[in-house]
Amino acid sequence: MNDILVTRDPLPAREGLLRIGTRGSLLATTQAGHIRDQLVVRGHAAELVIISTEGDRSDRPVAEIGVGVFTAALREAIADGRVDMAVHSYKDLPTAPDGRFVIAAIPPREDPRDALVARDGLVLGELPAGSVIGTSSVRRAAQLRALGLGLEIRPLRGNLDTRLNRVSSGDLDAIVVARAGLARLGRLGDVTETLEPVQMLPAPAQGALAVECRAGDTGLVALLSELDDPDSRTAVTAERTLLADLEAGCSAPVGAIAEVVESIDDDGRVFEELSLRACVAAADGSEVIRASGIGNPDRPAELGLAVAAELVELGAREVMSNERDKP
């Protein structure tokens, strides 16, 4: 559906019309538009309401602005009734719980891996030493440096088109971005390599959307729960529990990916397990601590806590503390 109604000045609530808060970028409105379409298909009228966030108004690195820069304004719009719900990139949400709201749905997750977009169709291993790579993420920069390829890492902000143009214009040799954003905008043709987790672990909850509303709005919670994907919720719960237990924010150099996978027992019976791989990296790439585990998909938080504990035992908190103490 392409006839998405968008307003920048929230209208008074109209009977039966769901107002969906979203950031104004093309990616954000595309993501929220997908949720709108899913609601319309189910017989629920909805419109998008653009909410400006601090992260949209600033050119400073996200790590400098603080946690929640892309989500706080959306949450306040829910709280004060300007919108009924909001669609977030889940990785942007703070890990600290806020009792005013509930994540009513986590729709099927896009591929959570990172993607390289490089000049001349090159893959990461083909970029010569000294190549200049742009990334907006401390986590990506740290893991790139840890690979020891002699790459120069530069900060990168702006919308997706702006970032892609930095490569096509020759300003940068390559950029690393979330594959999910490129997929949602129909730009997978620009990807020169999808980075496997063994090269770069994605951010916790990368590729997942969070559909959030007021906790007390039980009718809307029930309606939105129809959009929920259990496997996506399970994986994201494990990843974000790990992030929260490490007391790290969404911009910390922490990578994690969880997957519900099928296994076979000794009697040949197929059953499901939840796998979780995670890392904490020093910003300069001098150290990367890794841990992994397997658990019950019905208890994803337990697995997140267990793998976080292993990272802590291996020195993760010291690595993160050293990064925070640097000027």
Long-range contacts (C-beta under 8 A, 24 or more apart in sequence): 1-33, 1-36, 1-37, 1-40, 4-29, 4-33, 4-36, 4-37, 4-47, 4-48, 5-47, 5-48, 6-47, 6-48, 6-49, 6-50, 7-47, 7-48, 7-49, 7-50, 8-49, 8-50, 10-49, 10-77, 10-82, 10-83, 13-81, 13-84, 16-44, 16-45, 17-45, 17-46, 17-47, 18-44, 18-45, 18-46, 18-47, 18-84, 18-85, 18-220, 19-46, 19-47, 19-49, 19-82, 19-83, 19-84, 19-85, 20-46, 20-47, 20-48, 20-49, 20-83, 20-84, 20-85, 20-86, 20-87, 21-49, 21-51, 21-74, 21-77, 21-78, 21-82, 21-83, 21-85, 21-86, 21-87, 22-48, 22-49, 22-50, 22-51, 22-74, 22-86, 22-87, 23-50, 23-51, 23-52, 23-53, 23-55, 23-56, 23-70, 23-74, 24-50, 24-51, 24-52, 24-56, 25-56, 25-159, 25-160, 26-159, 26-160, 26-161, 26-185, 27-159, 27-160, 27-181, 27-184, 27-185, 28-87, 28-89, 30-184, 30-185, 31-87, 31-89, 31-184, 31-209, 32-87, 34-107, 34-184, 35-87, 35-107, 35-209, 35-211, 35-227, 38-107, 38-227, 39-223, 39-227, 42-223, 42-226, 44-223, 49-77, 49-82, 49-83, 51-77, 51-82, 51-83, 51-86, 55-92, 59-157, 60-157, 61-136, 61-155, 61-157, 62-136, 62-250, 62-251, 63-138, 63-251, 66-249, 67-94, 67-249, 67-250, 67-251, 68-92, 68-93, 68-94, 74-212, 75-100, 75-101, 75-212, 78-212, 78-213, 78-214, 79-214, 84-213, 84-214, 84-217, 84-220, 85-211, 85-212, 85-213, 85-220, 85-224, 86-211, 86-212, 86-213, 87-209, 87-210, 87-211, 87-212, 88-209, 88-210, 88-212, 89-208, 89-209, 89-210, 90-205, 90-208, 90-209, 90-210, 90-236, 90-240, 91-203, 91-204, 91-205, 91-206, 91-208, 91-250, 92-250, 93-205, 93-210, 93-212, 93-250, 94-249, 94-250, 95-240, 95-243, 95-244, 95-248, 95-249, 95-250, 96-244, 99-215, 100-214, 100-215, 101-212, 101-213, 101-214, 101-215, 102-212, 102-213, 102-214, 102-215, 102-221, 103-210, 103-211, 103-212, 104-211, 104-212, 104-213, 104-220, 104-221, 104-224, 104-225, 104-228, 105-210, 105-211, 105-224, 105-225, 105-226, 105-227, 105-228, 106-208, 106-209, 106-210, 106-211, 106-228, 106-229, 106-232, 106-233, 106-236, 107-209, 107-211, 107-227, 107-228, 107-229, 107-232, 108-229, 108-232, 109-180, 109-207, 109-208, 109-209, 109-229, 109-232, 109-235, 109-236, 110-179, 110-180, 110-183, 110-184, 110-207, 110-208, 111-179, 111-180, 111-183, 111-194, 111-207, 112-178, 112-179, 112-180, 112-202, 112-206, 112-207, 112-208, 112-257, 113-179, 113-194, 113-195, 113-196, 113-197, 113-200, 113-202, 113-207, 113-257, 114-140, 114-176, 114-177, 114-178, 114-179, 114-194, 114-195, 114-200, 114-202, 114-206, 115-176, 115-177, 115-178, 115-179, 115-182, 115-191, 115-193, 115-194, 115-195, 116-174, 116-175, 116-176, 116-191, 116-192, 116-193, 116-194, 116-195, 117-164, 117-167, 117-174, 117-175, 117-176, 117-177, 117-182, 117-190, 117-191, 117-192, 118-167, 118-173, 118-174, 118-192, 118-193, 119-167, 119-170, 119-173, 119-174, 121-192, 122-173, 122-174, 122-192, 123-192, 123-193, 124-149, 124-174, 124-193, 124-195, 124-199, 125-149, 127-151, 127-173, 127-174, 131-173, 131-174, 132-172, 132-173, 132-174, 133-172, 133-173, 133-174, 133-175, 133-176, 134-163, 134-166, 134-172, 134-174, 134-175, 134-176, 135-175, 135-176, 135-177, 136-163, 137-176, 137-203, 137-251, 138-251, 138-252, 138-253, 138-283, 139-203, 139-251, 139-252, 139-253, 139-254, 139-255, 139-281, 140-176, 140-200, 141-283, 142-253, 142-281, 142-282, 142-283, 142-284, 142-285, 142-288, 143-199, 143-200, 143-201, 143-253, 143-255, 143-279, 143-281, 143-285, 143-288, 144-176, 144-200, 144-285, 145-283, 145-284, 145-285, 146-281, 146-282, 146-285, 146-286, 146-287, 146-288, 147-199, 147-285, 148-285, 160-185, 160-187, 164-190, 176-200, 178-202, 178-203, 178-206, 178-207, 179-207, 180-206, 180-207, 197-255, 197-257, 197-277, 200-255, 201-255, 201-256, 201-257, 201-277, 201-278, 201-279, 202-255, 202-256, 202-257, 203-250, 203-254, 203-255, 203-256, 204-236, 204-239, 204-240, 204-242, 204-243, 204-250, 204-254, 204-255, 204-256, 205-236, 205-239, 205-240, 208-232, 208-235, 208-236, 231-260, 231-297, 234-258, 234-260, 234-274, 234-297, 234-300, 235-259, 235-260, 235-274, 235-300, 237-300, 237-301, 237-304, 238-274, 238-276, 238-295, 238-300, 238-301, 238-303, 238-304, 238-307, 239-276, 239-278, 239-304, 240-304, 241-300, 241-301, 241-303, 241-304, 241-305, 241-308, 242-276, 242-278, 242-304, 242-305, 242-307, 242-308, 242-311, 245-304, 245-305, 245-308, 245-309, 246-280, 246-308, 246-311, 246-312, 246-316, 246-317, 246-320, 248-280, 248-320, 252-320, 253-280, 253-281, 253-282, 253-283, 253-320, 253-323, 254-278, 254-279, 254-280, 254-320, 255-279, 255-281, 256-307, 258-300, 258-303, 258-304, 260-297, 272-297, 273-297, 274-300, 274-303, 276-303, 276-304, 276-307, 278-307, 278-308, 278-311, 279-311, 280-311, 280-316, 280-319, 280-320, 281-319, 282-319, 282-322, 282-323, 283-323, 283-326, 287-319, 289-314, 289-315, 289-316, 289-319
